[in-house]
Amino acid sequence: MVFKLAFLNRTILSIDIGTYETKVVEGKITHKGIVINNFFSFLTPEGAYRDGHILEKELLYYVLKEELRKNKLSSKITYLTIKSSSIITEEIKIPVVKDKDIEGILKYELKEYLPIGIEDYIIQYKILNKMKVEEIEKLRILLIAIPKEIVENHFILLRDLGLKPTVLDFQLNSVSKLLKYNQIINENQDIKDTVIALIDLGFINTSVIINRNDDILFNQSIEFGGDSMNENRMNGIDKGDIEIMLKEINSVFVNYKKIYKEDEIRKIFLYGGLSNIKDMGNIFEKYFNMPSIRIKNMDNIYLKEDLNKYVNCVGCIIRAGE
């Protein structure tokens, strides 16, 4: 969490600003699950935003303000989930210690793992799981370094819109919480005790998360997305472009298998803009020889719309400990 406030049992406005499209949901956690009572999306103004960076604040402000006004939202408490190649992630392993001691150890180790101008970044961390290293149990921790400029610019934008910026989340974290919160995808795909690959086919890049139950086993992004394809990508499939993307994703799977030799990936789940291209699931299924399914819904999410577009927004609503 970057913005310091936290609210329980409140209606939350969750925003995912993308280079190509911006997604917004409004909802809350209830006894039966996450109920989304308002949702919409719109094309992000061209040139206003790219890869987590606000390039034309006034233009983005104007369009966001108009869209928020048209859709008559009830909450000003705002969570924002972002993805950017400027965000540095590094996985480290430390001895198993009490939660209160983790931050102290990380501060000591930080310069070794993140040899950057640390003062220009906001540092977060996420405990992934426990594992044995040479018979010694250790914590796998994902360090996340977010440029302060990104944080401050988004905070100012939301504040100027009259909203109450409360949480800034990293999309990897948003998605991992969604997987922890749900066990069934598309009504019949049980993901419990199953190693799955969740692939976000985005506009700027493609993110791959390999997960089992509550554990993120592996994650990696590739610098290939919808923007890398030819101008007619939405009207048809350029086989050459698709082949490049599949090979890049396969290289991620190869890197995963070097670490987890016995934990085979059993299913692939697709979301994001390019997952909507006709036959994309079949293309993945033939290439990787395993079930490859476009996400439509999850068992504890109540949304009167295809979840595919709003995966990151909905996951952002879930806060650790709530």
SEDRENRO-243763 format. One line per 3 residues: their letters; for each residue x, y, z of N, C-alpha, C. Coordinates in pm, whole numbers. Example, Ala and Ser with C-alpha at 12.3 -4.5 7.8 and 13.67 -1.06 7.14 Angstrom:
AS = 1319/-569/780/1230/-450/780/1320/-330/780; 1285/-225/708/1367/-106/714/1290/3/787
This chain:
MVF = 85/-119/0/0/0/0/89/124/0; 57/218/-87/137/339/-94/65/455/-26; -58/481/-64/-134/583/5/-180/524/138
KLA = -172/598/246/-171/540/379/-308/506/439; -415/558/386/-546/535/447/-600/397/412; -691/346/494/-755/217/466/-897/220/518
FLN = -990/169/441/-1131/168/480/-1185/27/466; -1261/-17/565/-1323/-149/562/-1471/-136/530; -1524/-234/456/-1667/-241/428/-1721/-112/367
RTI = -1647/-54/280/-1689/68/213/-1694/46/62; -1780/120/-5/-1782/115/-151/-1656/182/-204; -1587/111/-293/-1458/154/-343/-1465/181/-493
LSI = -1402/288/-536/-1384/317/-677/-1245/267/-716; -1237/176/-812/-1109/118/-852/-1083/149/-999; -964/203/-1028/-932/252/-1162/-804/185/-1214
DIG = -809/146/-1339/-693/91/-1410/-674/174/-1537; -578/267/-1532/-551/352/-1649/-450/280/-1738; -489/254/-1860/-400/186/-1954/-362/276/-2069
TYE = -257/240/-2139/-214/318/-2255/-324/324/-2361; -393/212/-2381/-496/204/-2484/-635/228/-2430; -664/172/-2312/-799/178/-2257/-794/194/-2106
TKV = -890/266/-2051/-902/285/-1907/-1026/212/-1858; -1010/138/-1747/-1119/60/-1690/-1151/110/-1550; -1280/113/-1517/-1324/163/-1386/-1433/71/-1333
VEG = -1422/34/-1205/-1531/-37/-1138/-1557/29/-1004; -1680/12/-955/-1717/59/-822/-1788/-57/-752; -1738/-95/-635/-1798/-207/-566/-1744/-222/-426
KIT = -1782/-331/-360/-1738/-355/-223/-1736/-504/-193; -1664/-539/-88/-1661/-675/-40/-1779/-697/54; -1857/-801/28/-1973/-836/112/-1955/-978/165
HKG = -2053/-1025/240/-2045/-1160/296/-2045/-1268/188; -2098/-1237/70/-2105/-1338/-36/-1995/-1323/-141; -1921/-1214/-137/-1814/-1194/-233/-1801/-1047/-271
IVI = -1730/-1021/-378/-1714/-884/-426/-1829/-849/-520; -1905/-749/-482/-2020/-707/-562/-1984/-577/-633; -1986/-580/-765/-1956/-462/-846/-2088/-403/-893
NNF = -2117/-280/-851/-2245/-218/-884/-2235/-116/-998; -2113/-84/-1039/-2096/9/-1151/-1965/-23/-1220; -1963/-15/-1350/-1841/-46/-1425/-1850/18/-1563
FSF = -1738/60/-1614/-1733/115/-1750/-1589/124/-1795; -1570/144/-1924/-1437/160/-1980/-1444/261/-2093; -1330/316/-2129/-1323/412/-2240/-1181/416/-2292
LTP = -1166/457/-2416/-1034/467/-2476/-956/581/-2409; -836/550/-2365/-749/653/-2309/-708/747/-2422; -716/879/-2401/-679/971/-2510/-538/943/-2561
EGA = -525/935/-2690/-396/900/-2750/-289/1001/-2710; -177/949/-2665/-65/1034/-2627/-70/1089/-2485; -181/1062/-2413/-195/1118/-2278/-130/1032/-2171
YRD = -115/903/-2199/-69/810/-2096/1/693/-2164; 116/654/-2110/186/539/-2168/271/469/-2063; 249/341/-2050/333/256/-1966/348/309/-1824
GHI = 236/354/-1766/237/401/-1629/275/546/-1610; 302/616/-1719/344/757/-1709/236/849/-1766; 202/953/-1691/108/1055/-1737/185/1153/-1824
LEK = 150/1161/-1952/222/1247/-2045/150/1378/-2072; 17/1374/-2074/-63/1495/-2096/-168/1502/-1986; -130/1563/-1874/-217/1561/-1757/-351/1629/-1782
ELL = -351/1745/-1846/-475/1819/-1867/-573/1741/-1954; -523/1677/-2058/-609/1599/-2147/-665/1477/-2072; -579/1407/-2000/-624/1290/-1925/-724/1331/-1817
YYV = -695/1441/-1751/-785/1493/-1647/-923/1523/-1705; -927/1590/-1818/-1055/1630/-1878/-1139/1507/-1914; -1076/1407/-1979/-1150/1290/-2023/-1197/1208/-1902
LKE = -1110/1188/-1804/-1148/1115/-1683/-1263/1184/-1611; -1254/1315/-1597/-1358/1391/-1527/-1492/1375/-1594; -1492/1381/-1728/-1617/1368/-1803/-1676/1227/-1791
ELR = -1589/1125/-1798/-1636/986/-1788/-1689/955/-1648; -1621/1004/-1546/-1668/983/-1409/-1802/1052/-1387; -1817/1172/-1444/-1943/1247/-1431/-2058/1172/-1499
KNK = -2034/1123/-1619/-2139/1056/-1696/-2188/928/-1628; -2100/862/-1556/-2136/732/-1500/-2184/738/-1356; -2197/859/-1301/-2266/882/-1173/-2217/789/-1061
LSS = -2093/802/-1027/-2033/720/-923/-2070/772/-785; -2076/683/-688/-2119/722/-554/-2004/739/-456; -1888/678/-485/-1777/682/-390/-1662/767/-442
KIT = -1595/833/-352/-1474/907/-386/-1348/836/-337; -1365/732/-254/-1251/655/-205/-1196/573/-321; -1073/602/-362/-1023/550/-488/-898/465/-470
YLT = -904/346/-530/-789/257/-541/-744/260/-686; -614/260/-707/-559/264/-842/-462/148/-859; -474/74/-968/-380/-34/-996/-302/0/-1123
IKS = -170/-15/-1118/-88/26/-1232/11/-83/-1270; 57/-73/-1395/165/-157/-1446/257/-68/-1526; 388/-83/-1506/483/0/-1580/618/-71/-1586
SSI = 685/-59/-1699/820/-115/-1710/919/-37/-1626; 878/81/-1576/964/160/-1488/962/108/-1344; 867/22/-1313/860/-38/-1180/958/-155/-1176
ITE = 1050/-152/-1081/1151/-256/-1069/1103/-363/-971; 1112/-488/-1012/1079/-598/-922/1200/-690/-910; 1221/-740/-792/1333/-830/-766/1291/-931/-661
EIK = 1308/-1059/-690/1275/-1162/-592/1398/-1195/-508; 1382/-1196/-375/1491/-1231/-286/1444/-1338/-187; 1539/-1400/-124/1509/-1500/-21/1580/-1461/108
IPV = 1505/-1461/219/1562/-1428/349/1523/-1537/449; 1595/-1547/561/1555/-1645/663/1413/-1618/713; 1345/-1722/756/1211/-1707/811/1220/-1633/945
VKD = 1155/-1517/951/1155/-1435/1073/1013/-1387/1099; 992/-1323/1213/862/-1265/1243/834/-1150/1148; 704/-1127/1121/664/-1023/1026/723/-887/1062
KDI = 730/-857/1191/777/-725/1233/927/-704/1204; 999/-815/1180/1143/-805/1155/1178/-801/1006; 1079/-829/920/1108/-838/776/1156/-705/720
EGI = 1086/-597/755/1119/-467/698/1262/-426/732; 1305/-455/855/1440/-420/896/1544/-494/814; 1520/-623/790/1613/-702/708/1618/-650/566
LKY = 1501/-618/512/1496/-569/374/1570/-437/358; 1558/-347/454/1629/-219/447/1780/-242/444; 1825/-341/518/1967/-372/523/2016/-429/390
ELK = 1932/-512/327/1970/-582/205/1941/-502/78; 1866/-394/90/1808/-327/-25/1910/-283/-130; 2019/-224/-87/2117/-170/-181/2184/-279/-263
EYL = 2192/-398/-206/2253/-509/-279/2162/-557/-391; 2031/-563/-362/1937/-616/-460/1884/-511/-555; 1881/-387/-513/1832/-278/-598/1936/-167/-605
PIG = 2041/-188/-686/2148/-89/-695/2107/33/-778; 2016/111/-725/1960/226/-795/1957/343/-700; 1913/458/-750/1893/573/-662/1769/549/-577
IED = 1787/477/-466/1674/431/-386/1587/546/-339; 1647/662/-318/1569/776/-268/1464/822/-370; 1477/781/-495/1380/820/-599/1265/719/-613
YII = 1263/617/-527/1164/510/-538/1092/490/-406; 969/442/-417/895/394/-301/903/242/-303; 947/185/-193/972/42/-188/857/-29/-117
QYK = 804/-131/-181/705/-219/-121/757/-362/-129; 694/-451/-55/731/-591/-69/608/-678/-51; 618/-797/-109/510/-896/-99/571/-1032/-67
ILN = 525/-1095/40/570/-1230/72/502/-1327/-23; 581/-1404/-97/526/-1497/-194/494/-1632/-130; 593/-1692/-69/572/-1820/0/699/-1858/75
KMK = 700/-1975/132/819/-2029/197/875/-2141/109; 1007/-2155/112/1069/-2265/37/1198/-2304/106; 1244/-2424/78/1369/-2470/136/1484/-2446/39
VEE = 1591/-2385/91/1713/-2362/15/1825/-2432/89; 1877/-2539/29/1980/-2622/95/1935/-2664/234; 1810/-2713/238/1749/-2766/362/1717/-2659/466
IEK = 1735/-2533/433/1702/-2424/524/1577/-2354/473; 1476/-2341/559/1352/-2277/518/1369/-2126/508; 1328/-2072/395/1341/-1928/372/1211/-1870/318
LRI = 1198/-1738/331/1086/-1666/274/1123/-1615/136; 1034/-1641/38/1048/-1578/-93/974/-1445/-88; 1044/-1338/-117/985/-1204/-108/1006/-1131/-241
LLI = 899/-1068/-288/907/-986/-408/923/-841/-366; 1039/-783/-398/1061/-641/-375/1005/-562/-493; 935/-455/-465/875/-372/-569/919/-227/-546
AIP = 989/-171/-643/1037/-33/-633/963/52/-736; 878/142/-688/795/225/-776/852/367/-777; 880/423/-895/932/560/-899/838/658/-827
KEI = 894/741/-742/812/839/-669/736/930/-764; 796/959/-878/730/1046/-976/598/986/-1021; 595/856/-1046/472/789/-1088/367/800/-978
VEN = 407/771/-855/314/777/-741/257/917/-725; 345/1017/-723/302/1155/-698/211/1207/-809; 244/1176/-935/164/1225/-1046/24/1165/-1048
HFI = 13/1037/-1013/-119/974/-1006/-198/1028/-887; -130/1048/-775/-197/1104/-657/-255/1242/-688; -176/1327/-752/-220/1462/-786/-338/1458/-883
LLR = -331/1369/-984/-440/1357/-1081/-571/1322/-1011; -568/1220/-925/-690/1178/-857/-741/1285/-762; -649/1348/-692/-690/1455/-599/-755/1570/-674
DLG = -697/1608/-789/-753/1717/-868/-890/1682/-924; -919/1553/-939/-1050/1509/-986/-1154/1509/-874; -1111/1547/-753/-1202/1551/-640/-1218/1417/-573
LKP = -1127/1322/-604/-1133/1189/-544/-1043/1181/-421; -1054/1071/-349/-971/1049/-231/-878/931/-258; -759/959/-314/-666/850/-345/-620/780/-217
TVL = -646/650/-210/-627/575/-86/-525/463/-101; -530/392/-214/-440/279/-237/-383/288/-378; -254/269/-389/-190/248/-519/-137/106/-520
DFQ = -188/24/-610/-152/-117/-613/-76/-148/-741; 5/-253/-735/81/-303/-846/1/-417/-907; -16/-421/-1039/-109/-516/-1099/-79/-661/-1067
LNS = 47/-698/-1052/80/-833/-1010/14/-866/-876; 16/-771/-785/-45/-791/-654/-197/-798/-666; -256/-714/-751/-401/-715/-770/-448/-851/-819
VSK = -378/-906/-916/-418/-1034/-975/-397/-1148/-875; -286/-1146/-803/-259/-1255/-709/-365/-1261/-600; -415/-1146/-556/-522/-1143/-456/-651/-1201/-513
LLK = -676/-1175/-639/-797/-1227/-703/-793/-1380/-709; -676/-1435/-738/-661/-1580/-743/-678/-1642/-605; -630/-1572/-503/-643/-1622/-366/-790/-1619/-321
YNQ = -865/-1523/-373/-1003/-1499/-331/-1102/-1592/-401; -1061/-1653/-511/-1150/-1736/-592/-1089/-1874/-619; -1177/-1973/-640/-1130/-2108/-670/-1182/-2163/-802
IIN = -1286/-2099/-857/-1345/-2147/-982/-1343/-2034/-1085; -1294/-2065/-1203/-1294/-1970/-1314/-1389/-2022/-1422; -1470/-1933/-1476/-1565/-1967/-1583/-1659/-2082/-1545
ENQ = -1697/-2085/-1418/-1801/-2174/-1366/-1762/-2321/-1356; -1661/-2366/-1431/-1628/-2509/-1426/-1478/-2539/-1423; -1395/-2435/-1415/-1251/-2456/-1413/-1199/-2439/-1269
DIK = -1183/-2553/-1201/-1136/-2552/-1062/-985/-2533/-1061; -937/-2426/-995/-794/-2397/-994/-727/-2436/-863; -804/-2495/-770/-746/-2535/-642/-643/-2646/-664
DTV = -527/-2632/-598/-418/-2730/-603/-367/-2753/-745; -386/-2655/-832/-344/-2668/-971/-246/-2557/-1006; -136/-2593/-1073/-43/-2490/-1122/-101/-2432/-1251
IAL = -125/-2302/-1251/-183/-2236/-1368/-95/-2119/-1411; -105/-2086/-1538/-40/-1966/-1591/-149/-1864/-1624; -139/-1749/-1564/-234/-1640/-1589/-162/-1538/-1676
IDL = -212/-1513/-1796/-140/-1429/-1893/-224/-1308/-1930; -170/-1191/-1902/-233/-1063/-1935/-178/-1016/-2069; -259/-1029/-2174/-218/-989/-2308/-249/-841/-2327
GFI = -158/-757/-2279/-182/-614/-2276/-138/-541/-2401; -154/-410/-2397/-123/-326/-2513/27/-299/-2525; 93/-272/-2411/236/-241/-2413/320/-367/-2394
NTS = 281/-452/-2299/357/-574/-2275/264/-687/-2232; 323/-802/-2214/250/-921/-2173/305/-969/-2040; 218/-990/-1942/260/-1034/-1809/220/-1180/-1790
VII = 312/-1258/-1735/286/-1399/-1708/304/-1425/-1559; 200/-1477/-1494/207/-1517/-1354/179/-1666/-1347; 268/-1740/-1284/247/-1883/-1264/217/-1904/-1116
NRN = 103/-1966/-1089/45/-1964/-955/-10/-2101/-916; -4/-2130/-786/-71/-2247/-731/-131/-2210/-596; -262/-2224/-585/-334/-2185/-463/-299/-2041/-426
DDI = -241/-2020/-307/-210/-1884/-264/-69/-1840/-304; 3/-1925/-375/145/-1898/-400/170/-1851/-543; 238/-1737/-557/294/-1698/-686/428/-1771/-698
LFN = 436/-1866/-788/558/-1943/-805/660/-1870/-891; 608/-1795/-990/699/-1732/-1087/623/-1620/-1157; 692/-1513/-1190/628/-1407/-1270/733/-1339/-1356
QSI = 691/-1300/-1475/783/-1233/-1567/701/-1159/-1672; 752/-1045/-1717/688/-970/-1824/775/-975/-1949; 711/-972/-2065/783/-964/-2191/740/-835/-2262
EFG = 837/-774/-2329/810/-646/-2394/745/-668/-2530; 627/-729/-2527/552/-752/-2651/404/-750/-2617; 331/-663/-2686/187/-651/-2664/118/-608/-2791
GDS = -6/-562/-2776/-83/-521/-2892/-17/-410/-2972; 58/-323/-2904/124/-212/-2971/236/-259/-3063; 284/-382/-3041/393/-436/-3123/342/-496/-3253
MNE = 210/-514/-3263/155/-579/-3380/120/-476/-3488; 90/-526/-3607/60/-434/-3717/-73/-362/-3694; -98/-260/-3770/-213/-172/-3747/-347/-243/-3765
NRM = -348/-356/-3832/-473/-427/-3855/-495/-539/-3754; -423/-533/-3640/-426/-646/-3546/-565/-678/-3494; -651/-578/-3479/-782/-604/-3421/-881/-659/-3525
NGI = -844/-652/-3652/-933/-702/-3757/-892/-841/-3805; -784/-891/-3753/-737/-1022/-3794/-609/-1053/-3720; -553/-1171/-3742/-435/-1214/-3670/-317/-1220/-3765
DKG = -215/-1147/-3734/-89/-1156/-3808/-13/-1276/-3752; 1/-1380/-3830/61/-1504/-3779/203/-1484/-3731; 276/-1396/-3798/413/-1370/-3758/421/-1306/-3621
DIE = 334/-1208/-3597/329/-1141/-3466/291/-1240/-3356; 188/-1320/-3381/143/-1417/-3282/254/-1517/-3251; 325/-1559/-3354/434/-1656/-3334/544/-1597/-3245
IML = 576/-1471/-3265/676/-1405/-3180/629/-1404/-3035; 504/-1366/-3014/449/-1359/-2878/452/-1496/-2811; 411/-1600/-2883/408/-1735/-2825/548/-1783/-2789
KEI = 645/-1752/-2872/783/-1793/-2843/835/-1721/-2718; 801/-1594/-2704/844/-1517/-2586/780/-1575/-2460; 652/-1607/-2467/585/-1666/-2351/644/-1804/-2319
NSV = 675/-1880/-2422/736/-2012/-2399/870/-1999/-2328; 945/-1893/-2358/1073/-1872/-2290/1052/-1848/-2141; 940/-1782/-2105/905/-1765/-1963/879/-1900/-1899
FVN = 803/-1985/-1970/774/-2120/-1918/903/-2201/-1899; 997/-2186/-1991/1125/-2257/-1981/1200/-2210/-1856; 1201/-2079/-1831/1267/-2025/-1712/1202/-2078/-1585
YKK = 1070/-2088/-1588/997/-2143/-1473/1037/-2288/-1447; 1044/-2367/-1552/1072/-2510/-1536/1213/-2537/-1484; 1303/-2443/-1506/1438/-2459/-1453/1438/-2458/-1300
IYK = 1340/-2389/-1242/1330/-2378/-1096/1234/-2483/-1041; 1121/-2500/-1107/1017/-2592/-1060/1005/-2709/-1158; 1098/-2802/-1147/1106/-2910/-1245/987/-3006/-1238
EDE = 929/-3023/-1118/824/-3122/-1102/683/-3062/-1101; 673/-2930/-1096/543/-2865/-1088/500/-2817/-1226; 440/-2907/-1302/400/-2876/-1439/282/-2779/-1442
IRK = 287/-2687/-1537/173/-2598/-1561/62/-2681/-1626; -59/-2672/-1570/-169/-2756/-1617/-269/-2681/-1705; -286/-2551/-1679/-383/-2474/-1756/-331/-2331/-1776
IFL = -375/-2272/-1885/-344/-2132/-1914/-475/-2053/-1914; -475/-1939/-1845/-591/-1850/-1845/-548/-1716/-1904; -627/-1667/-1999/-594/-1545/-2073/-689/-1432/-2037
YGG = -634/-1312/-2027/-717/-1192/-2014/-642/-1075/-2076; -707/-958/-2081/-647/-843/-2147/-694/-832/-2291; -665/-718/-2352/-719/-683/-2483/-701/-788/-2591
LSN = -581/-842/-2606/-556/-935/-2716/-622/-1071/-2695; -665/-1100/-2571/-733/-1228/-2547/-869/-1231/-2617; -918/-1114/-2657/-1050/-1106/-2722/-1043/-1134/-2872
IKD = -922/-1145/-2926/-911/-1178/-3068/-963/-1320/-3092; -1040/-1335/-3196/-1102/-1464/-3228/-998/-1575/-3235; -1030/-1687/-3169/-949/-1809/-3172/-818/-1799/-3094
MGN = -799/-1693/-3015/-674/-1680/-2941/-654/-1797/-2845; -763/-1838/-2778/-752/-1953/-2688/-709/-2079/-2760; -765/-2103/-2878/-729/-2221/-2956/-584/-2216/-3002
IFE = -539/-2096/-3036/-400/-2079/-3079/-305/-2116/-2966; -334/-2069/-2845/-252/-2102/-2729/-257/-2251/-2699; -378/-2307/-2710/-396/-2448/-2677/-315/-2538/-2770
KYF = -314/-2507/-2898/-239/-2587/-2994/-89/-2570/-2974; -47/-2449/-2944/98/-2423/-2932/155/-2487/-2806; 84/-2473/-2694/137/-2521/-2567/84/-2659/-2527
NMP = -10/-2711/-2605/-66/-2845/-2582/-124/-2857/-2440; -201/-2758/-2403/-271/-2763/-2274/-394/-2673/-2281; -495/-2697/-2196/-614/-2611/-2198/-577/-2463/-2182
SIR = -631/-2379/-2269/-603/-2235/-2267/-736/-2162/-2278; -772/-2091/-2173/-910/-2043/-2156/-912/-1893/-2131; -997/-1824/-2203/-1017/-1681/-2180/-1104/-1662/-2055
IKN = -1060/-1578/-1963/-1135/-1556/-1839/-1264/-1479/-1869; -1376/-1532/-1817/-1505/-1464/-1829/-1562/-1427/-1692; -1544/-1515/-1593/-1598/-1488/-1460/-1522/-1570/-1355
MDN = -1544/-1537/-1228/-1489/-1612/-1116/-1599/-1629/-1011; -1584/-1732/-926/-1696/-1773/-842/-1737/-1673/-735; -1645/-1590/-686/-1680/-1496/-580/-1687/-1350/-627
IYL = -1700/-1332/-757/-1710/-1197/-814/-1848/-1181/-877; -1920/-1080/-835/-2055/-1054/-888/-2051/-928/-973; -2044/-952/-1104/-2029/-845/-1202/-2115/-878/-1322
KED = -2206/-788/-1359/-2297/-812/-1471/-2230/-777/-1603; -2113/-833/-1622/-2033/-803/-1741/-1920/-905/-1744; -1860/-923/-1857/-1744/-1010/-1870/-1632/-957/-1781
LNK = -1581/-1042/-1692/-1475/-1000/-1600/-1344/-971/-1670; -1323/-1030/-1788/-1195/-1026/-1857/-1130/-887/-1857; -1208/-787/-1890/-1155/-651/-1900/-1121/-591/-1765
YVN = -1189/-638/-1660/-1181/-571/-1530/-1103/-650/-1424; -1027/-750/-1467/-953/-835/-1373/-870/-752/-1276; -789/-661/-1327/-700/-582/-1241/-777/-489/-1148
CVG = -881/-426/-1200/-963/-335/-1118/-1026/-408/-1000; -1087/-523/-1028/-1158/-596/-922/-1058/-650/-819; -945/-703/-867/-845/-752/-774/-791/-645/-682
CII = -786/-523/-730/-734/-411/-652/-821/-382/-530; -950/-412/-539/-1043/-383/-429/-1008/-467/-305; -954/-586/-329/-921/-677/-217/-797/-624/-147
RAG = -808/-603/-14/-694/-558/64/-652/-668/160; -524/-684/179/-470/-785/270/-525/-759/410; -575/-866/473/-624/-853/611/-770/-818/622
E = -836/-785/509/-978/-750/515/-1062/-876/505
